[in-house]
Amino acid sequence: MVLSIIITCFNEAKTIKENLNRVEQTILPQNISKEIIIVDDCSTDGSQDILSSLDKTKYKIVFLEKNTGKGGALRRGISEVTGDYAVVQDADLELNPDNLSKLLEPLLANKADMVLGSRFLGKSLVYFNKKYFKYFLANKLITLFFNLFFFVWLTDVNCGYKMFKTPILKQLDITANSFDIEVEILAKLIKKGYHICEVPVDYFPRTTAEGKKIRLKHAFLMLKTIIKNRFN
């Protein structure tokens, strides 16, 4: 079996190489092999030079000619997936690839159709540091809004770690171009009746000054996308 790991990259020259090293080194259960797909979303900080120097026999690398946002880059990555399972892995170092085995377990046991990582289950207490509080608060409010609209009880709808059975991912009609793809994916899975399982993941946050891309405007976009997908 093969796990396709989709890595979307936009201006992550400081982290992309270390991230790829960690992805390569992580050991998956049951001798599952990796298909590593990297989509560069028209980076301007030297990320493209780093990716161009990589061994093309180890990675599928796609360079987009214009910036499309996380949603656009992810859709392009999905089109390249050939594995039995697929997962989204951000190009920064906030989420540890060692979590991939934990995410796989419910899928291998056929206990879920999609597995969502949660930074609030387990030991992720770093949010109690005040410099991350605004991200914590925004995420909790969006998650609460999502739960109320879709009658579920998830803890972390914005977590970048989402792992799927590939046929399910391929059939989703994803249209979001920005960070609202996180809630669009979940909304469409729930409306189709698929079972979502959450597992705790390790999380090492960064601030906007340290390279975090998400902004307040994206929170409002997510709320709009939740409403749109609830009633469409």
C-alpha positions in Angstrom: 0.0 0.0 0.0 1.0 3.6 -0.6 0.4 6.8 1.3 0.5 9.9 -0.9 1.8 12.9 1.1 0.7 16.2 -0.5 3.0 19.1 0.6 1.9 22.6 -0.4 4.6 25.2 -0.3 4.5 28.9 -0.4 7.6 30.9 0.7 8.9 28.2 3.1 12.6 28.3 2.2 13.6 28.2 5.9 11.7 25.0 6.6 11.0 23.0 3.5 14.2 21.0 3.4 14.0 20.0 7.1 10.3 19.2 6.6 11.1 16.8 3.7 13.9 15.2 5.7 11.4 14.5 8.5 8.8 13.1 6.1 11.4 10.8 4.6 12.6 9.5 7.9 9.2 8.8 9.5 8.4 5.1 9.6 4.9 4.1 8.5 3.1 0.9 9.7 2.7 -2.3 7.7 5.5 -1.4 5.3 3.4 1.3 3.7 5.5 3.2 1.2 5.4 7.0 0.5 4.5 9.0 -2.6 5.7 12.5 -1.8 4.0 15.2 -3.9 5.2 18.8 -3.6 3.3 21.7 -5.0 5.0 25.1 -5.0 2.5 27.9 -5.1 4.7 30.4 -7.0 7.1 31.0 -4.1 9.4 34.1 -4.3 11.8 33.5 -1.4 14.1 30.8 -2.8 11.8 27.8 -2.1 11.7 27.0 -5.9 15.5 26.9 -6.1 15.6 24.4 -3.2 12.9 22.2 -4.7 14.6 22.4 -8.2 17.7 20.9 -6.6 15.9 17.8 -5.2 16.2 14.3 -6.5 13.3 14.0 -8.9 13.2 10.2 -8.5 12.1 10.7 -4.9 9.5 13.4 -5.3 6.8 14.5 -7.7 7.3 18.3 -7.8 4.8 20.7 -9.4 5.6 24.4 -9.9 2.5 26.6 -10.3 2.9 29.6 -12.6 0.8 31.9 -10.4 -0.1 31.9 -6.7 -3.4 30.1 -6.3 -3.7 29.9 -2.5 -3.6 26.8 -0.3 -6.8 25.5 -1.8 -5.6 25.8 -5.3 -2.3 24.3 -4.6 -3.9 21.4 -2.7 -6.3 20.7 -5.6 -3.4 20.4 -7.9 -1.7 18.1 -5.5 -4.8 15.9 -5.3 -4.7 15.5 -9.1 -1.3 13.9 -8.8 -2.2 11.3 -6.1 -2.0 7.6 -7.0 -1.7 6.1 -3.5 -4.3 4.1 -1.5 -4.4 6.9 1.1 -3.6 10.6 1.0 -2.6 13.2 3.6 -2.0 16.9 3.6 1.4 17.9 5.1 2.2 21.6 5.5 5.7 22.7 4.4 6.5 24.4 7.7 7.5 22.6 10.9 4.3 23.2 12.9 3.1 19.6 12.5 5.5 16.7 13.0 5.5 14.0 10.3 5.9 11.4 13.0 2.2 11.9 13.5 1.4 10.2 10.2 1.4 6.7 11.7 -1.2 7.7 14.3 -3.3 9.2 11.5 -3.1 6.0 9.5 -4.3 3.7 12.3 -8.1 4.3 12.1 -8.0 4.0 8.3 -6.1 0.8 8.3 -8.5 -0.6 10.9 -11.4 0.6 8.7 -12.8 2.6 11.6 -12.9 5.9 9.6 -13.1 7.3 6.1 -11.1 10.4 7.0 -8.9 11.2 9.9 -8.5 14.7 11.3 -5.6 15.7 13.5 -6.4 17.7 16.6 -4.0 20.0 18.3 -6.4 20.2 21.3 -6.6 16.6 22.2 -3.7 15.2 24.2 -0.9 17.4 25.4 -1.0 20.5 23.1 -0.8 23.0 25.9 1.4 25.5 24.0 -1.7 27.6 23.2 -1.7 28.8 26.8 1.3 30.9 25.9 -0.3 34.4 25.3 1.5 35.0 22.0 -0.6 32.3 20.4 -3.8 33.1 22.1 -5.4 35.0 19.2 -4.9 31.9 17.0 -6.4 29.7 19.7 -9.4 31.9 20.1 -10.1 32.3 16.4 -9.8 28.5 15.8 -12.1 27.7 18.7 -14.8 30.1 17.5 -14.6 28.7 13.9 -14.8 25.2 15.2 -17.8 26.0 17.4 -19.5 27.7 14.4 -18.8 24.6 12.3 -20.1 22.2 14.9 -23.4 24.2 15.4 -24.0 24.3 11.6 -23.3 20.6 10.9 -24.4 19.1 14.2 -21.1 17.5 15.0 -18.5 17.8 17.8 -15.1 18.2 16.3 -12.3 19.9 18.3 -10.0 21.4 15.6 -11.5 21.9 12.1 -8.6 24.0 11.0 -5.9 21.5 11.7 -3.8 21.0 8.6 -3.5 17.3 9.1 -6.3 15.6 7.1 -5.9 12.0 5.9 -8.2 10.2 3.5 -9.0 7.0 1.7 -8.0 8.2 -1.7 -11.2 7.3 -3.6 -13.1 9.5 -1.1 -10.8 12.4 -1.5 -10.9 12.2 -5.3 -14.7 12.4 -5.5 -14.9 15.6 -3.5 -15.8 18.6 -5.6 -13.4 21.1 -3.9 -13.6 24.7 -5.0 -12.0 26.8 -2.3 -8.8 28.6 -3.2 -7.7 29.7 0.3 -7.5 28.4 3.8 -11.2 27.9 3.8 -10.5 24.6 2.0 -10.0 23.2 5.6 -13.7 23.6 6.4 -15.0 23.0 2.9 -13.5 19.5 2.9 -15.0 18.6 6.3 -18.4 20.0 5.3 -18.6 18.0 2.1 -17.5 14.8 3.9 -20.2 15.2 6.6 -22.9 16.0 4.1 -22.0 12.8 2.2 -22.3 10.8 5.4 -18.6 9.8 5.8 -17.2 9.0 9.2 -14.5 11.4 10.5 -12.2 10.4 13.3 -10.0 12.8 15.3 -6.6 11.8 16.7 -4.3 14.0 18.8 -1.2 15.4 17.1 1.9 17.2 18.2 2.0 20.9 17.4 4.7 23.5 17.4 3.1 26.8 16.5 4.7 29.9 15.0 3.5 33.5 14.8 3.0 35.7 11.8 6.4 37.2 12.3 7.9 33.7 12.2 6.1 32.9 8.9 2.5 31.9 9.7 0.4 32.8 6.6 -3.1 32.7 8.0 -4.7 36.1 8.8 -8.0 37.5 10.3 -9.5 37.8 6.9 -9.2 34.1 6.4 -11.4 33.5 9.5 -14.2 35.5 8.0 -13.7 33.6 4.7 -14.0 30.3 6.6 -17.3 31.4 8.3 -18.7 32.3 4.9 -17.6 28.9 3.4 -19.3 27.1 6.4 -22.6 28.8 5.7 -22.4 28.3 2.0 -21.7 24.6 2.3 -24.3 24.1 4.9 -27.2 25.3 2.7 -26.0 24.4 -0.8 
